[in-house]
Amino acid sequence: MNTETEIKDCVIIGSGPAGFTAAIYTARADLKPELYTGLEPGGQLTTTTEVENFPGYPDGVTGPLMMIQLQKQAERFDTKVHYEMITEAEFNTSGGIHKLKVGNKEILARTVIISTGASAKWLGLEDEKKYNGGGVSACATCDGYFYKGKDVVVVGGGDTACEEAVHLSKLCKKVSLLVRKDHFRASSIMENRVKNTPNIEILYNTELIGILGENNLVQSANIKNNITGEVSNIECEGIFIAIGHSPNTSLFKGQIDLDDQGYIITKPDSTETNIPGVFAAGDVQDHKYRQAITAAGSGCMAAMDAERYLGVPPETYN
Ligand code: NDP
């Protein structure tokens, strides 16, 4: 084991908007943050195309460019970015020094900001990859506007699918909602909202089995009724997969309090976790808003929480 003897003030895990915003703020507070990008530097935004809802970009910006700029801004204030993945975490339940591992290298830190994000779940169809960015999306808030006045399909029967379908119904001509069972999983309030929206058609017992298109642009959804076996096509230009998200927390299981879906639990109005000195920001602790701007906001909160925590005289947290 190769242990770095220097104890870092702040280690940030994850390189999405939450992580880089936490880096900008902790760097400017002179905490000399060290950020570990993980396997997908830039996070979920690097898999989207145009971002039009992040304030300050009147003409929009591509997700990858926005992440490059956030990283540049963090590095301008001496954030050290490591293109490595933290493979193990050993948190000190009474605060003090936390241990992280990258392979057989051990890193010691007084504060850790976890911003490892969440990943949208996909059906696993080859066509999802083929048409990603050409009509297939996992975020209606991000991409719905591109389908203004058009027909779209939403897959899923939970609260996310209902929320996305209602959001899209305000922009699109028609929304076909594919629910694989004969009932919703969503809360009844969301289910009723969907049922009371005239331009949403609910297709129960229906699954997406393929996507048809030309030049990598979606033209129709190939669907199957799983009771009758009947296969048909729905003409559409957008397909939104809304079957849930998985927070990237497997690394922290047993180390930190997670809710029953695996999201890190933070204290109300704070990014503090149950471990003193360990903070969580962005989608890894938020299954409700999940926006780049809200993730960035909570990254800022985590940085300020970490700074305040370190302001506590050392003997009280060592
Ligand atoms: P859920 O796990 O609640 O629902 C997932 C839905 O997708 C289910 O209908 C499920 O079907 C369906 N599904 C899963 N896999 C497949 C598949 N392979 N093919 C077809 N359908 C599939 O996820 P959500 O993201 O909807 O919600 C997650 C949590 O976040 C929930 O607790 C929810 O209440 C909460 N939430 C709250 C919101 C709010 O308060 N405004 C907004 C959004 C989410 P099946 O039922 O058959 O398993």
Residues whose N, C-alpha, C, O or C-beta is under 5 A from the ligand:
A	BS01	NDP	L123 G156 G157 G158 D159 T160 A161 E163 R180 K181 R185 A242 I243 G244 H245 H287
